Amino acid sequence: MRLLHAEEQVFESMISGWEKQQLGGRGLRPKTVRGRVGAVRRFFTYSSAYPWQWTAGTVDEWMTYLISELHRAKSTLRSYQEAVRTFCDFITDVRYGWAEECEARFGTHPIQVCHEWNTLAHLVDYEGGAERRPMTREELQMFFDFIDDRVETAVRKGRKGALTAYRDGALFKTIYGWGLRCVETSKLETVDLYRNPKAPEFGRFGMMQVRWGKASKGSPPKRRNVHSVMPWAVESLEDYVVNIRPRFGFPDHPALFLTERGGRLRSGEIADRFALYRDELGLPKELTPHCIRHSHVTHQIEDGVDPKFVQDQVGHRYASTTAIYTAVSGDFANTMMRQAIDLAFAPRNG
Protein backbone atom coordinates (compact mmCIF):
# COMPACT_ATOMS: atom_id res chain seq x y z
CA MET A 1 0.00 0.00 0.00
CA ARG A 2 1.45 3.35 -1.07
CA LEU A 3 1.34 6.01 1.69
CA LEU A 4 1.01 9.72 0.96
CA HIS A 5 3.54 10.72 3.64
CA ALA A 6 5.18 7.39 4.31
CA GLU A 7 7.93 8.59 6.67
CA GLU A 8 5.58 10.53 8.94
CA GLN A 9 2.94 7.80 9.04
CA VAL A 10 5.43 5.04 9.78
CA PHE A 11 7.04 7.10 12.53
CA GLU A 12 3.67 7.90 14.14
CA SER A 13 2.68 4.24 13.92
CA MET A 14 5.92 3.31 15.66
CA ILE A 15 5.18 5.77 18.46
CA SER A 16 1.59 4.53 18.78
CA GLY A 17 2.65 0.89 18.95
CA TRP A 18 5.36 1.65 21.50
CA GLU A 19 2.87 3.53 23.68
CA LYS A 20 0.53 0.54 23.66
CA GLN A 21 3.38 -1.80 24.54
CA GLN A 22 4.46 0.41 27.46
CA LEU A 23 0.92 0.95 28.77
CA GLY A 24 -0.52 -2.51 28.19
CA GLY A 25 2.31 -5.00 28.05
CA ARG A 26 4.56 -3.41 30.66
CA GLY A 27 1.82 -1.72 32.69
CA LEU A 28 3.62 1.60 33.06
CA ARG A 29 1.73 4.66 34.26
CA PRO A 30 0.41 7.03 31.56
CA LYS A 31 2.50 9.85 33.01
CA THR A 32 5.69 7.78 32.66
CA VAL A 33 4.84 6.82 29.09
CA ARG A 34 4.03 10.43 28.15
CA GLY A 35 7.43 11.50 29.47
CA ARG A 36 9.23 8.82 27.46
CA VAL A 37 7.33 9.66 24.28
CA GLY A 38 8.14 13.33 24.80
CA ALA A 39 11.85 12.49 25.08
CA VAL A 40 11.79 10.47 21.85
CA ARG A 41 10.01 13.29 20.05
CA ARG A 42 12.63 15.76 21.32
CA PHE A 43 15.36 13.55 19.89
CA PHE A 44 13.46 13.31 16.61
CA THR A 45 13.10 17.12 16.44
CA TYR A 46 16.78 17.70 17.23
CA SER A 47 18.08 15.14 14.76
CA SER A 48 15.68 16.07 11.91
CA ALA A 49 15.87 12.39 11.01
CA TYR A 50 13.55 9.41 11.28
CA PRO A 51 14.35 6.46 13.57
CA TRP A 52 15.67 4.31 10.70
CA GLN A 53 18.20 7.09 10.02
CA TRP A 54 19.43 7.52 13.60
CA THR A 55 23.03 6.67 14.53
CA ALA A 56 25.02 6.49 17.74
CA GLY A 57 26.78 9.69 16.65
CA THR A 58 23.42 11.49 16.56
CA VAL A 59 22.90 10.55 20.21
CA ASP A 60 26.35 11.90 21.08
CA GLU A 61 25.57 15.23 19.38
CA TRP A 62 22.21 15.47 21.17
CA MET A 63 23.79 14.80 24.56
CA THR A 64 26.45 17.46 23.91
CA TYR A 65 23.71 19.95 23.06
CA LEU A 66 21.70 19.10 26.18
CA ILE A 67 24.75 19.53 28.40
CA SER A 68 26.44 22.58 26.85
CA GLU A 69 23.38 24.54 25.72
CA LEU A 70 20.52 23.50 28.00
CA HIS A 71 22.60 22.48 31.07
CA ARG A 72 20.47 19.42 31.80
CA ALA A 73 21.19 17.38 34.91
CA LYS A 74 22.70 13.90 34.62
CA SER A 75 19.51 12.30 35.88
CA THR A 76 17.59 14.04 33.07
CA LEU A 77 20.11 12.88 30.47
CA ARG A 78 19.78 9.32 31.72
CA SER A 79 15.99 9.41 31.50
CA TYR A 80 16.20 10.68 27.90
CA GLN A 81 18.71 7.98 27.00
CA GLU A 82 16.54 5.31 28.60
CA ALA A 83 13.52 6.50 26.60
CA VAL A 84 15.42 6.38 23.30
CA ARG A 85 16.96 3.01 24.20
CA THR A 86 13.63 1.36 24.98
CA PHE A 87 12.05 2.87 21.86
CA CYS A 88 14.89 1.46 19.73
CA ASP A 89 14.50 -1.91 21.46
CA PHE A 90 10.88 -1.90 20.35
CA ILE A 91 11.39 -0.93 16.71
CA THR A 92 14.35 -3.29 16.23
CA ASP A 93 12.56 -6.29 17.78
CA VAL A 94 11.84 -8.73 14.94
CA ARG A 95 8.57 -9.71 16.61
CA TYR A 96 7.06 -6.31 15.80
CA GLY A 97 8.17 -6.26 12.17
CA TRP A 98 9.33 -2.65 11.94
CA ALA A 99 12.75 -3.57 10.52
CA GLU A 100 11.13 -5.40 7.60
CA GLU A 101 8.64 -2.57 7.08
CA CYS A 102 11.39 0.06 6.91
CA GLU A 103 13.57 -2.11 4.68
CA ALA A 104 10.72 -2.54 2.22
CA ARG A 105 9.68 1.12 2.18
CA PHE A 106 12.94 3.02 2.69
CA GLY A 107 15.71 0.56 1.86
CA THR A 108 17.16 0.68 5.36
CA HIS A 109 16.18 -0.35 8.88
CA PRO A 110 16.40 1.04 12.44
CA ILE A 111 19.24 0.07 14.78
CA GLN A 112 19.92 0.46 18.50
CA VAL A 113 21.72 3.79 18.95
CA CYS A 114 22.09 3.82 22.75
CA HIS A 115 24.86 1.55 23.99
CA GLU A 116 26.82 1.07 27.19
CA TRP A 117 29.71 3.08 25.78
CA ASN A 118 27.71 6.21 24.83
CA THR A 119 25.22 6.47 27.70
CA LEU A 120 25.49 7.38 31.37
CA ALA A 121 25.91 4.62 33.93
CA HIS A 122 23.90 4.78 37.15
CA LEU A 123 26.77 4.60 39.64
CA VAL A 124 25.42 6.35 42.74
CA ASP A 125 22.20 6.08 44.75
CA TYR A 126 21.55 9.82 44.87
CA GLU A 127 22.07 12.23 42.00
CA GLY A 128 20.35 15.33 43.30
CA GLY A 129 22.18 18.59 43.75
CA ALA A 130 24.90 18.60 46.38
CA GLU A 131 23.28 21.67 47.95
CA ARG A 132 20.11 19.71 48.78
CA ARG A 133 20.15 18.78 52.46
CA PRO A 134 17.87 18.15 55.45
CA MET A 135 16.65 21.17 57.36
CA THR A 136 18.31 21.60 60.73
CA ARG A 137 16.32 21.45 63.94
CA GLU A 138 16.79 25.20 64.34
CA GLU A 139 15.51 25.90 60.82
CA LEU A 140 12.50 23.69 61.36
CA GLN A 141 11.65 25.36 64.65
CA MET A 142 12.01 28.77 63.02
CA PHE A 143 9.82 27.65 60.12
CA PHE A 144 7.04 26.26 62.32
CA ASP A 145 7.15 29.28 64.67
CA PHE A 146 6.88 31.63 61.70
CA ILE A 147 3.68 29.97 60.46
CA ASP A 148 2.21 29.91 63.98
CA ASP A 149 2.95 33.63 64.34
CA ARG A 150 1.11 34.32 61.08
CA VAL A 151 -1.95 32.61 62.50
CA GLU A 152 -1.87 34.71 65.66
CA THR A 153 -1.33 37.92 63.69
CA ALA A 154 -4.22 37.19 61.31
CA VAL A 155 -6.57 36.37 64.19
CA ARG A 156 -5.56 39.42 66.21
CA LYS A 157 -5.97 41.84 63.30
CA GLY A 158 -9.07 40.16 61.90
CA ARG A 159 -7.44 39.45 58.56
CA LYS A 160 -8.08 36.62 56.14
CA GLY A 161 -5.61 33.79 55.98
CA ALA A 162 -5.77 32.51 59.53
CA LEU A 163 -7.41 29.21 58.47
CA THR A 164 -4.96 28.55 55.62
CA ALA A 165 -1.97 29.44 57.79
CA TYR A 166 -3.22 27.12 60.54
CA ARG A 167 -3.73 24.38 57.96
CA ASP A 168 -0.22 24.96 56.57
CA GLY A 169 1.30 24.68 60.02
CA ALA A 170 -0.45 21.37 60.64
CA LEU A 171 0.44 20.16 57.15
CA PHE A 172 4.18 20.77 57.36
CA LYS A 173 4.30 19.39 60.90
CA THR A 174 2.58 16.27 59.53
CA ILE A 175 5.20 15.93 56.78
CA TYR A 176 7.94 16.10 59.42
CA GLY A 177 6.16 14.05 62.08
CA TRP A 178 5.46 11.09 59.79
CA GLY A 179 8.23 11.56 57.17
CA LEU A 180 5.87 11.98 54.21
CA ARG A 181 6.31 13.01 50.59
CA CYS A 182 4.26 15.91 49.19
CA VAL A 183 2.07 13.64 47.05
CA GLU A 184 1.47 11.30 49.98
CA THR A 185 0.42 14.24 52.14
CA SER A 186 -1.85 15.65 49.44
CA LYS A 187 -3.60 12.29 49.01
CA LEU A 188 -4.23 11.74 52.72
CA GLU A 189 -7.87 11.44 53.74
CA THR A 190 -9.58 11.56 57.11
CA VAL A 191 -10.23 7.81 56.92
CA ASP A 192 -6.48 7.14 56.80
CA LEU A 193 -6.05 7.79 60.53
CA TYR A 194 -6.29 4.77 62.86
CA ARG A 195 -5.87 3.72 66.43
CA ASN A 196 -2.75 1.84 67.41
CA PRO A 197 -3.32 -0.58 70.31
CA LYS A 198 0.35 -0.18 71.27
CA ALA A 199 -0.06 3.61 71.53
CA PRO A 200 -3.49 4.20 73.11
CA GLU A 201 -2.46 7.68 74.26
CA PHE A 202 -2.67 8.88 70.64
CA GLY A 203 -6.31 7.83 70.21
CA ARG A 204 -7.36 7.64 66.54
CA PHE A 205 -4.08 9.28 65.51
CA GLY A 206 -1.81 6.40 66.51
CA MET A 207 -1.39 5.09 62.97
CA MET A 208 -1.49 6.66 59.51
CA GLN A 209 -2.10 4.63 56.38
CA VAL A 210 -0.31 6.02 53.33
CA ARG A 211 -2.16 4.71 50.28
CA TRP A 212 -0.34 6.72 47.62
CA GLY A 213 3.31 5.91 48.27
CA LYS A 214 5.89 6.21 45.54
CA ALA A 215 5.35 3.49 42.94
CA SER A 216 7.97 1.45 41.16
CA LYS A 217 7.82 1.43 37.37
CA GLY A 218 4.91 -0.66 36.19
CA SER A 219 3.38 -1.05 39.65
CA PRO A 220 0.55 0.72 41.49
CA PRO A 221 1.25 3.13 44.38
CA LYS A 222 2.78 1.39 47.38
CA ARG A 223 0.83 1.30 50.62
CA ARG A 224 2.35 1.40 54.06
CA ASN A 225 1.34 2.02 57.66
CA VAL A 226 3.27 4.75 59.45
CA HIS A 227 3.38 4.70 63.24
CA SER A 228 2.97 7.95 65.13
CA VAL A 229 6.15 8.63 67.09
CA MET A 230 6.12 12.40 67.78
CA PRO A 231 3.49 13.37 70.38
CA TRP A 232 3.65 17.09 69.54
CA ALA A 233 2.96 16.32 65.83
CA VAL A 234 -0.01 14.15 66.83
CA GLU A 235 -1.30 17.00 68.99
CA SER A 236 -0.99 19.44 66.10
CA LEU A 237 -2.80 17.16 63.64
CA GLU A 238 -5.56 16.33 66.10
CA ASP A 239 -6.16 20.02 66.80
CA TYR A 240 -6.41 20.69 63.06
CA VAL A 241 -8.82 17.80 62.40
CA VAL A 242 -11.07 18.52 65.37
CA ASN A 243 -11.08 22.32 65.52
CA ILE A 244 -9.83 23.81 62.26
CA ARG A 245 -10.78 21.56 59.34
CA PRO A 246 -14.56 21.81 60.09
CA ARG A 247 -14.28 25.60 59.68
CA PHE A 248 -13.49 25.18 56.00
CA GLY A 249 -17.14 24.21 55.62
CA PHE A 250 -16.82 21.02 53.56
CA PRO A 251 -17.51 18.15 55.97
CA ASP A 252 -18.24 15.63 53.22
CA HIS A 253 -14.97 16.10 51.36
CA PRO A 254 -12.64 13.13 52.02
CA ALA A 255 -9.32 15.02 51.79
CA LEU A 256 -7.47 15.67 55.03
CA PHE A 257 -5.99 18.98 53.88
CA LEU A 258 -8.49 21.23 52.08
CA THR A 259 -8.32 24.47 50.14
CA GLU A 260 -10.56 27.40 51.01
CA ARG A 261 -12.74 26.52 48.01
CA GLY A 262 -13.30 22.98 49.13
CA GLY A 263 -10.76 21.20 46.93
CA ARG A 264 -7.92 18.88 47.79
CA LEU A 265 -4.62 20.67 48.44
CA ARG A 266 -2.32 19.51 45.63
CA SER A 267 1.37 18.71 45.91
CA GLY A 268 2.27 21.70 43.72
CA GLU A 269 0.35 24.00 46.06
CA ILE A 270 2.20 22.50 49.02
CA ALA A 271 5.51 23.33 47.32
CA ASP A 272 4.30 26.88 46.60
CA ARG A 273 3.22 27.44 50.21
CA PHE A 274 6.56 26.16 51.47
CA ALA A 275 8.45 28.47 49.09
CA LEU A 276 6.39 31.44 50.28
CA TYR A 277 7.32 30.90 53.94
CA ARG A 278 10.92 29.92 53.11
CA ASP A 279 11.53 33.10 51.12
CA GLU A 280 9.91 35.33 53.73
CA LEU A 281 12.18 33.79 56.35
CA GLY A 282 15.23 34.16 54.12
CA LEU A 283 16.08 30.46 54.21
CA PRO A 284 18.22 28.97 51.40
CA LYS A 285 16.46 28.59 48.04
CA GLU A 286 17.56 24.98 47.67
CA LEU A 287 15.28 23.91 50.52
CA THR A 288 12.05 22.21 49.42
CA PRO A 289 9.22 20.40 51.24
CA HIS A 290 11.08 17.14 50.59
CA CYS A 291 13.89 18.44 52.80
CA ILE A 292 11.45 18.21 55.72
CA ARG A 293 11.13 14.49 55.00
CA HIS A 294 14.93 14.27 54.91
CA SER A 295 14.96 15.95 58.32
CA HIS A 296 12.58 13.35 59.74
CA VAL A 297 14.93 10.54 58.72
CA THR A 298 18.07 12.29 59.93
CA HIS A 299 16.67 13.40 63.28
CA GLN A 300 15.09 10.04 64.03
CA ILE A 301 18.38 8.22 63.49
CA GLU A 302 20.30 10.91 65.41
CA ASP A 303 17.93 10.30 68.32
CA GLY A 304 18.78 6.59 68.33
CA VAL A 305 15.75 5.14 66.52
CA ASP A 306 16.52 1.84 64.81
CA PRO A 307 17.40 2.50 61.13
CA LYS A 308 15.29 -0.47 59.94
CA PHE A 309 12.25 1.00 61.66
CA VAL A 310 12.92 4.39 60.04
CA GLN A 311 13.36 2.70 56.66
CA ASP A 312 9.96 1.01 56.97
CA GLN A 313 8.33 4.19 58.24
CA VAL A 314 9.31 6.27 55.22
CA GLY A 315 8.76 3.49 52.68
CA HIS A 316 12.28 2.89 51.42
CA ARG A 317 12.81 -0.46 49.77
CA TYR A 318 16.56 -0.47 50.40
CA ALA A 319 18.52 0.60 53.46
CA SER A 320 20.99 2.39 51.16
CA THR A 321 18.23 4.80 50.16
CA THR A 322 17.58 5.70 53.78
CA ALA A 323 21.32 6.06 54.37
CA ILE A 324 21.72 8.84 51.80
CA TYR A 325 19.18 10.95 53.67
CA THR A 326 21.46 11.28 56.67
CA ALA A 327 25.09 11.56 57.59
CA VAL A 328 24.64 9.24 60.58
CA SER A 329 26.81 6.16 60.20
CA GLY A 330 25.70 2.55 60.37
CA ASP A 331 26.22 0.28 63.37
CA PHE A 332 29.61 -1.02 62.23
CA ALA A 333 30.95 2.46 61.45
CA ASN A 334 29.67 3.77 64.79
CA THR A 335 31.35 0.89 66.63
CA MET A 336 34.67 1.52 64.87
CA MET A 337 34.35 5.25 65.55
CA ARG A 338 33.77 4.60 69.27
CA GLN A 339 36.83 2.38 69.45
CA ALA A 340 38.95 5.02 67.70
CA ILE A 341 37.76 7.73 70.10
CA ASP A 342 38.36 5.54 73.16
CA LEU A 343 41.83 4.71 71.88
CA ALA A 344 42.61 8.38 71.31
CA PHE A 345 41.60 9.34 74.84
CA ALA A 346 43.07 6.30 76.58
CA PRO A 347 45.98 7.07 78.96
CA ARG A 348 49.32 6.40 77.38
CA ASN A 349 52.15 4.57 79.16
CA GLY A 350 55.43 6.42 79.24
C-alpha positions as CSV (number, residue, x, y, z in Angstrom):
1,M,0.0,0.0,0.0
2,R,1.5,3.4,-1.1
3,L,1.3,6.0,1.7
4,L,1.0,9.7,1.0
5,H,3.5,10.7,3.6
6,A,5.2,7.4,4.3
7,E,7.9,8.6,6.7
8,E,5.6,10.5,8.9
9,Q,2.9,7.8,9.0
10,V,5.4,5.0,9.8
11,F,7.0,7.1,12.5
12,E,3.7,7.9,14.1
13,S,2.7,4.2,13.9
14,M,5.9,3.3,15.7
15,I,5.2,5.8,18.5
16,S,1.6,4.5,18.8
17,G,2.7,0.9,18.9
18,W,5.4,1.7,21.5
19,E,2.9,3.5,23.7
20,K,0.5,0.5,23.7
21,Q,3.4,-1.8,24.5
22,Q,4.5,0.4,27.5
23,L,0.9,0.9,28.8
24,G,-0.5,-2.5,28.2
25,G,2.3,-5.0,28.0
26,R,4.6,-3.4,30.7
27,G,1.8,-1.7,32.7
28,L,3.6,1.6,33.1
29,R,1.7,4.7,34.3
30,P,0.4,7.0,31.6
31,K,2.5,9.8,33.0
32,T,5.7,7.8,32.7
33,V,4.8,6.8,29.1
34,R,4.0,10.4,28.2
35,G,7.4,11.5,29.5
36,R,9.2,8.8,27.5
37,V,7.3,9.7,24.3
38,G,8.1,13.3,24.8
39,A,11.9,12.5,25.1
40,V,11.8,10.5,21.8
41,R,10.0,13.3,20.1
42,R,12.6,15.8,21.3
43,F,15.4,13.6,19.9
44,F,13.5,13.3,16.6
45,T,13.1,17.1,16.4
46,Y,16.8,17.7,17.2
47,S,18.1,15.1,14.8
48,S,15.7,16.1,11.9
49,A,15.9,12.4,11.0
50,Y,13.6,9.4,11.3
51,P,14.4,6.5,13.6
52,W,15.7,4.3,10.7
53,Q,18.2,7.1,10.0
54,W,19.4,7.5,13.6
55,T,23.0,6.7,14.5
56,A,25.0,6.5,17.7
57,G,26.8,9.7,16.6
58,T,23.4,11.5,16.6
59,V,22.9,10.6,20.2
60,D,26.4,11.9,21.1
61,E,25.6,15.2,19.4
62,W,22.2,15.5,21.2
63,M,23.8,14.8,24.6
64,T,26.4,17.5,23.9
65,Y,23.7,20.0,23.1
66,L,21.7,19.1,26.2
67,I,24.8,19.5,28.4
68,S,26.4,22.6,26.9
69,E,23.4,24.5,25.7
70,L,20.5,23.5,28.0
71,H,22.6,22.5,31.1
72,R,20.5,19.4,31.8
73,A,21.2,17.4,34.9
74,K,22.7,13.9,34.6
75,S,19.5,12.3,35.9
76,T,17.6,14.0,33.1
77,L,20.1,12.9,30.5
78,R,19.8,9.3,31.7
79,S,16.0,9.4,31.5
80,Y,16.2,10.7,27.9
81,Q,18.7,8.0,27.0
82,E,16.5,5.3,28.6
83,A,13.5,6.5,26.6
84,V,15.4,6.4,23.3
85,R,17.0,3.0,24.2
86,T,13.6,1.4,25.0
87,F,12.1,2.9,21.9
88,C,14.9,1.5,19.7
89,D,14.5,-1.9,21.5
90,F,10.9,-1.9,20.3
91,I,11.4,-0.9,16.7
92,T,14.3,-3.3,16.2
93,D,12.6,-6.3,17.8
94,V,11.8,-8.7,14.9
95,R,8.6,-9.7,16.6
96,Y,7.1,-6.3,15.8
97,G,8.2,-6.3,12.2
98,W,9.3,-2.7,11.9
99,A,12.7,-3.6,10.5
100,E,11.1,-5.4,7.6
101,E,8.6,-2.6,7.1
102,C,11.4,0.1,6.9
103,E,13.6,-2.1,4.7
104,A,10.7,-2.5,2.2
105,R,9.7,1.1,2.2
106,F,12.9,3.0,2.7
107,G,15.7,0.6,1.9
108,T,17.2,0.7,5.4
109,H,16.2,-0.4,8.9
110,P,16.4,1.0,12.4
111,I,19.2,0.1,14.8
112,Q,19.9,0.5,18.5
113,V,21.7,3.8,18.9
114,C,22.1,3.8,22.7
115,H,24.9,1.6,24.0
116,E,26.8,1.1,27.2
117,W,29.7,3.1,25.8
118,N,27.7,6.2,24.8
119,T,25.2,6.5,27.7
120,L,25.5,7.4,31.4
121,A,25.9,4.6,33.9
122,H,23.9,4.8,37.2
123,L,26.8,4.6,39.6
124,V,25.4,6.3,42.7
125,D,22.2,6.1,44.7
126,Y,21.5,9.8,44.9
127,E,22.1,12.2,42.0
128,G,20.4,15.3,43.3
129,G,22.2,18.6,43.8
130,A,24.9,18.6,46.4
131,E,23.3,21.7,47.9
132,R,20.1,19.7,48.8
133,R,20.1,18.8,52.5
134,P,17.9,18.2,55.4
135,M,16.7,21.2,57.4
136,T,18.3,21.6,60.7
137,R,16.3,21.5,63.9
138,E,16.8,25.2,64.3
139,E,15.5,25.9,60.8
140,L,12.5,23.7,61.4
141,Q,11.7,25.4,64.6
142,M,12.0,28.8,63.0
143,F,9.8,27.6,60.1
144,F,7.0,26.3,62.3
145,D,7.1,29.3,64.7
146,F,6.9,31.6,61.7
147,I,3.7,30.0,60.5
148,D,2.2,29.9,64.0
149,D,3.0,33.6,64.3
150,R,1.1,34.3,61.1
151,V,-2.0,32.6,62.5
152,E,-1.9,34.7,65.7
153,T,-1.3,37.9,63.7
154,A,-4.2,37.2,61.3
155,V,-6.6,36.4,64.2
156,R,-5.6,39.4,66.2
157,K,-6.0,41.8,63.3
158,G,-9.1,40.2,61.9
159,R,-7.4,39.5,58.6
160,K,-8.1,36.6,56.1
161,G,-5.6,33.8,56.0
162,A,-5.8,32.5,59.5
163,L,-7.4,29.2,58.5
164,T,-5.0,28.5,55.6
165,A,-2.0,29.4,57.8
166,Y,-3.2,27.1,60.5
167,R,-3.7,24.4,58.0
168,D,-0.2,25.0,56.6
169,G,1.3,24.7,60.0
170,A,-0.4,21.4,60.6
171,L,0.4,20.2,57.1
172,F,4.2,20.8,57.4
173,K,4.3,19.4,60.9
174,T,2.6,16.3,59.5
175,I,5.2,15.9,56.8
176,Y,7.9,16.1,59.4
177,G,6.2,14.1,62.1
178,W,5.5,11.1,59.8
179,G,8.2,11.6,57.2
180,L,5.9,12.0,54.2
181,R,6.3,13.0,50.6
182,C,4.3,15.9,49.2
183,V,2.1,13.6,47.1
184,E,1.5,11.3,50.0
185,T,0.4,14.2,52.1
186,S,-1.9,15.7,49.4
187,K,-3.6,12.3,49.0
188,L,-4.2,11.7,52.7
189,E,-7.9,11.4,53.7
190,T,-9.6,11.6,57.1
191,V,-10.2,7.8,56.9
192,D,-6.5,7.1,56.8
193,L,-6.1,7.8,60.5
194,Y,-6.3,4.8,62.9
195,R,-5.9,3.7,66.4
196,N,-2.7,1.8,67.4
197,P,-3.3,-0.6,70.3
198,K,0.3,-0.2,71.3
199,A,-0.1,3.6,71.5
200,P,-3.5,4.2,73.1
201,E,-2.5,7.7,74.3
202,F,-2.7,8.9,70.6
203,G,-6.3,7.8,70.2
204,R,-7.4,7.6,66.5
205,F,-4.1,9.3,65.5
206,G,-1.8,6.4,66.5
207,M,-1.4,5.1,63.0
208,M,-1.5,6.7,59.5
209,Q,-2.1,4.6,56.4
210,V,-0.3,6.0,53.3
211,R,-2.2,4.7,50.3
212,W,-0.3,6.7,47.6
213,G,3.3,5.9,48.3
214,K,5.9,6.2,45.5
215,A,5.4,3.5,42.9
216,S,8.0,1.5,41.2
217,K,7.8,1.4,37.4
218,G,4.9,-0.7,36.2
219,S,3.4,-1.1,39.7
220,P,0.6,0.7,41.5
221,P,1.2,3.1,44.4
222,K,2.8,1.4,47.4
223,R,0.8,1.3,50.6
224,R,2.4,1.4,54.1
225,N,1.3,2.0,57.7
226,V,3.3,4.7,59.4
227,H,3.4,4.7,63.2
228,S,3.0,8.0,65.1
229,V,6.1,8.6,67.1
230,M,6.1,12.4,67.8
231,P,3.5,13.4,70.4
232,W,3.6,17.1,69.5
233,A,3.0,16.3,65.8
234,V,0.0,14.2,66.8
235,E,-1.3,17.0,69.0
236,S,-1.0,19.4,66.1
237,L,-2.8,17.2,63.6
238,E,-5.6,16.3,66.1
239,D,-6.2,20.0,66.8
240,Y,-6.4,20.7,63.1
241,V,-8.8,17.8,62.4
242,V,-11.1,18.5,65.4
243,N,-11.1,22.3,65.5
244,I,-9.8,23.8,62.3
245,R,-10.8,21.6,59.3
246,P,-14.6,21.8,60.1
247,R,-14.3,25.6,59.7
248,F,-13.5,25.2,56.0
249,G,-17.1,24.2,55.6
250,F,-16.8,21.0,53.6
251,P,-17.5,18.1,56.0
252,D,-18.2,15.6,53.2
253,H,-15.0,16.1,51.4
254,P,-12.6,13.1,52.0
255,A,-9.3,15.0,51.8
256,L,-7.5,15.7,55.0
257,F,-6.0,19.0,53.9
258,L,-8.5,21.2,52.1
259,T,-8.3,24.5,50.1
260,E,-10.6,27.4,51.0
261,R,-12.7,26.5,48.0
262,G,-13.3,23.0,49.1
263,G,-10.8,21.2,46.9
264,R,-7.9,18.9,47.8
265,L,-4.6,20.7,48.4
266,R,-2.3,19.5,45.6
267,S,1.4,18.7,45.9
268,G,2.3,21.7,43.7
269,E,0.4,24.0,46.1
270,I,2.2,22.5,49.0
271,A,5.5,23.3,47.3
272,D,4.3,26.9,46.6
273,R,3.2,27.4,50.2
274,F,6.6,26.2,51.5
275,A,8.5,28.5,49.1
276,L,6.4,31.4,50.3
277,Y,7.3,30.9,53.9
278,R,10.9,29.9,53.1
279,D,11.5,33.1,51.1
280,E,9.9,35.3,53.7
281,L,12.2,33.8,56.3
282,G,15.2,34.2,54.1
283,L,16.1,30.5,54.2
284,P,18.2,29.0,51.4
285,K,16.5,28.6,48.0
286,E,17.6,25.0,47.7
287,L,15.3,23.9,50.5
288,T,12.1,22.2,49.4
289,P,9.2,20.4,51.2
290,H,11.1,17.1,50.6
291,C,13.9,18.4,52.8
292,I,11.5,18.2,55.7
293,R,11.1,14.5,55.0
294,H,14.9,14.3,54.9
295,S,15.0,15.9,58.3
296,H,12.6,13.4,59.7
297,V,14.9,10.5,58.7
298,T,18.1,12.3,59.9
299,H,16.7,13.4,63.3
300,Q,15.1,10.0,64.0
301,I,18.4,8.2,63.5
302,E,20.3,10.9,65.4
303,D,17.9,10.3,68.3
304,G,18.8,6.6,68.3
305,V,15.8,5.1,66.5
306,D,16.5,1.8,64.8
307,P,17.4,2.5,61.1
308,K,15.3,-0.5,59.9
309,F,12.2,1.0,61.7
310,V,12.9,4.4,60.0
311,Q,13.4,2.7,56.7
312,D,10.0,1.0,57.0
313,Q,8.3,4.2,58.2
314,V,9.3,6.3,55.2
315,G,8.8,3.5,52.7
316,H,12.3,2.9,51.4
317,R,12.8,-0.5,49.8
318,Y,16.6,-0.5,50.4
319,A,18.5,0.6,53.5
320,S,21.0,2.4,51.2
321,T,18.2,4.8,50.2
322,T,17.6,5.7,53.8
323,A,21.3,6.1,54.4
324,I,21.7,8.8,51.8
325,Y,19.2,11.0,53.7
326,T,21.5,11.3,56.7
327,A,25.1,11.6,57.6
328,V,24.6,9.2,60.6
329,S,26.8,6.2,60.2
330,G,25.7,2.5,60.4
331,D,26.2,0.3,63.4
332,F,29.6,-1.0,62.2
333,A,31.0,2.5,61.4
334,N,29.7,3.8,64.8
335,T,31.4,0.9,66.6
336,M,34.7,1.5,64.9
337,M,34.4,5.2,65.6
338,R,33.8,4.6,69.3
339,Q,36.8,2.4,69.4
340,A,39.0,5.0,67.7
341,I,37.8,7.7,70.1
342,D,38.4,5.5,73.2
343,L,41.8,4.7,71.9
344,A,42.6,8.4,71.3
345,F,41.6,9.3,74.8
346,A,43.1,6.3,76.6
347,P,46.0,7.1,79.0
348,R,49.3,6.4,77.4
349,N,52.2,4.6,79.2
350,G,55.4,6.4,79.2
